[in-house]
Amino acid sequence: MPARTGGEYAESPTDNMRIVVVGDVGGRHVGDDAMFEVALARLRARWPQAEIVALSGSPEATAARFQIPAFMLPCHDCPDES
């Protein structure tokens, strides 16, 4: 592939990378939280410049515990259909 010049890309392909992690985490399931913590550590090690955000059933708790922006999972924002 030919070399790129003239600002065709950001300095690195990961400079503007956003990673969305989905999980029912934030204090209800200790094992899920532990796996989520390991996943975050590995993502940060692999792509240190990436913005990592979470979709969670407990976004406030997720944001507080993992220090990342977190948003409500769409399925948790709907009335129970059972």
C-alpha positions in Angstrom: 0.0 0.0 0.0 1.4 3.4 -0.8 2.4 5.8 1.9 -0.2 8.3 3.0 0.6 12.0 3.4 -1.3 15.2 3.8 -3.4 14.4 6.8 -5.5 11.7 5.1 -5.6 9.9 8.4 -5.3 10.8 12.1 -1.7 10.3 13.4 -2.6 6.8 14.2 -5.6 4.6 13.2 -6.5 4.3 16.9 -6.4 8.1 17.7 -10.1 8.4 17.3 -11.1 4.8 18.2 -14.1 4.3 20.4 -14.7 0.9 22.0 -18.2 0.1 23.3 -18.2 -2.7 25.9 -21.6 -4.3 26.7 -22.2 -6.0 30.0 -24.5 -6.3 33.0 -21.9 -5.0 35.3 -21.7 -2.5 38.1 -21.9 -4.4 41.4 -24.6 -7.0 41.0 -22.4 -9.9 39.8 -18.9 -10.1 41.3 -17.7 -12.5 38.6 -19.0 -10.4 35.8 -17.4 -7.3 37.3 -14.1 -9.1 37.6 -14.2 -10.2 34.0 -15.2 -6.7 32.9 -12.2 -5.3 34.8 -9.8 -7.7 33.1 -11.3 -6.9 29.7 -10.9 -3.1 30.3 -7.3 -3.6 31.4 -6.5 -5.6 28.2 -8.3 -3.1 26.0 -6.4 -0.2 27.6 -3.1 -2.0 27.2 -3.8 -2.8 23.5 -5.3 0.5 22.5 -4.2 3.1 25.1 -5.6 6.1 23.2 -9.0 4.6 22.6 -12.1 6.0 24.3 -13.9 3.1 26.1 -17.6 3.4 27.0 -20.0 0.8 28.5 -23.6 -0.2 27.9 -24.8 -1.5 31.2 -27.9 -2.4 33.2 -26.6 -0.1 36.0 -24.8 2.7 34.2 -24.3 4.9 37.3 -22.7 2.1 39.2 -20.6 1.0 36.2 -19.3 4.5 35.6 -18.4 4.9 39.3 -16.7 1.5 39.7 -14.8 1.4 36.4 -14.2 5.2 35.8 -15.6 5.1 32.2 -18.7 6.7 30.7 -21.6 4.3 30.9 -25.1 4.3 29.3 -28.2 2.2 29.9 -28.6 -0.9 27.9 -31.6 -0.4 25.6 -33.3 -3.7 26.9 -33.0 -2.5 30.5 -34.8 0.8 29.7 -38.1 -0.8 28.6 -41.0 -1.9 30.7 -41.0 -5.6 31.6 -43.0 -7.5 29.0 -43.4 -10.7 31.0 
